[in-house]
Each structure stands twice: as C-alpha cells, then as structure tokens.
Amino acid sequence: MLYEEHRLAIDVIVTELSFPNAKGIDFIRSIREQNAFVTIVAVCARGDTALIPQALELNVDGFLFKPFTQEKLFSTLDHLLEKVYLRYENTQNALLLKQYIDITNASSIISKTDPNGFITFVNDKFCQITGYRPDELLGQQHNIIRHPDMPKSAFKDLWTTIKAKKTWQGVVKNRAKNGDPYYVKTTVQPILNANGEIEEFISLRHDITAIMSDKKQLFDYLSANALSVLILIQIEDYTVLEKFYDKGSVEKIEQTFGKTLLYLMPILGDFSAFTIWKTDCTRLRSTDEVAVRIKKRFTPFWSNF
C-alpha cells in the first residue's frame, strides 16, 4: 500500500468515506491500526451519512461534505494543520520533558507530597539513601526519616516558607532506616495549579554526607548552640564496641552514658539536654580552631567553680 511506504512523511490524509469498489471506512480503520495520531479528513457524499458514526469512532479529525468549494477545502486544511503543528510541538515537549526527568532522577533524591505533607512519590535514589521501600514511604510524612539532631525551628521555617508559595533551601540531617545519619542539600518547591493554589510540594536533594566531616559538624553545632558546653571524652577501642553490637544497642549505650554525665554536671549550670558527637579527638590539636573555641567556651564557665 502507498500509505505504508510513506507513512512517516505523511501528516494529513484526505480520503473518501466510500469508493465505487471499496469502503473508505475500512481504509481509515487500517490507517488507525498503524497510526493513531495522523490527521484524517473524510470526504462525504449524501449517501455516506450512515458511515459518519463509524468515522467518529475512528477519531476522524474533520469532514468535507460534497459539494465543497476550494476555499472550504483550504480553510479546513489550515485549521487541521494548526492541530498537526500543536500535536508535533506537544510530542517534542513531552520527549524533552522525559529526558529532563530521567537526568534529574539519576542525579537527585526526589520526593513529592500533598499539601498536608504526606508523601505521594519517591524516586529510586530516595529509597537507596533511606533504605526504605516505596510502599513503606508512600502515605507517610517526612518525619519518618527525621534525625533527632535537627531543630524543630528548621522545619517550622521550612513550612512557613513553602506555605507562602516560596522556595525553601537548606542543609538537612536525616536518618536512614538502619539508623545511619546522612546530610542532604535540600530544595523544596511548592507546585501551583492554574488558580495559583498549592497542588503539591516537590523536594530535590543532593547527598553531601561525604563533605560533612565530623569536625565540621561539630563546629556547626557549636556555632548554632551558643549556650552549649562541650565535654570531650576519649574512649579507647570504641570501634570494637561498634563491631560487637548493632547500631541500636550502641545508641542505647551512648544515651545512657550521656544521661549519666548530665546527672553529674553541676546544678548551677542548669543543664537539661545532651547531644553525642563521635569524632577522632586526636585530630583536635591545641592550635586547632575548634579546640581554641572550646577552650574559650569552657574558661568562663568553669571559673565559677
């Protein structure tokens, strides 16, 4: 068939609904089986009215009723060519969008939530870094991965910002299913519908755990907590403890150890909470910036005892 040889180069087909020795409707049906989107114009005679319902079922794009003028033909074709162009443009945009989505999924940790914060979508990288399956995450809120070290004020600021239809950016410390902490540089963007209402929120994250060294984490924590007192205790062979016990047991040991230290602190200090940071103390030299700040922090405190 001529159409089969040139179908990739054809945008519009004009055909009779009926021929002297064949049924045009069968020709249209065979075309639709090969190409659901090519534009078809059916030329109808008075005796073809019974075939029009079948043509509509086959998604014929337009009809020309005999007799028609040259102007009517051109007008119909102009209108349909606009549809052809829009269809082509939409196909191209969809192709580009798919490529953008693919590269974003490959490089970013992505999740979406409804306006109330319940997770509606997670990509593969989100599941990889958190250790959760999609079915364990969908319908949950993001506090399922929230690390207790993150201050509530950070999330209050996040929600205030995105509910005002603005973009929020920041570094967030999360906790995976197995208890491992990880850091992500996060951007949260509200998605608006045609009425300007929030339809959903989308979050894009990049894993920056590798560049968040223990010393930098400690320095950032001290900077954010001006009233903190830091106690450095070197525990010999701490790695042996981690080898013999699972992460949950080690955390319980750390929590008990921290509470005991808190209990032994002077009442005058009014200490009410503690945070455990694990770091290699041998890296903190007397000239180290962190060590200098620790010394300055301790001097006025301990001078009262």
Beta strands, then each sheet from edge to edge (+ up, - down):
strand 1: 12-16
strand 2: 18-19
strand 3: 22-23
strand 4: 39-44
strand 5: 62-65
strand 6: 109-113
strand 7: 119-122
strand 8: 168-175
strand 9: 181-192
strand 10: 198-207
sheet 1: 1+ 4+ 5+
sheet 2: 2+ 3-
sheet 3: 7+ 6- 10+ 9- 8+
end
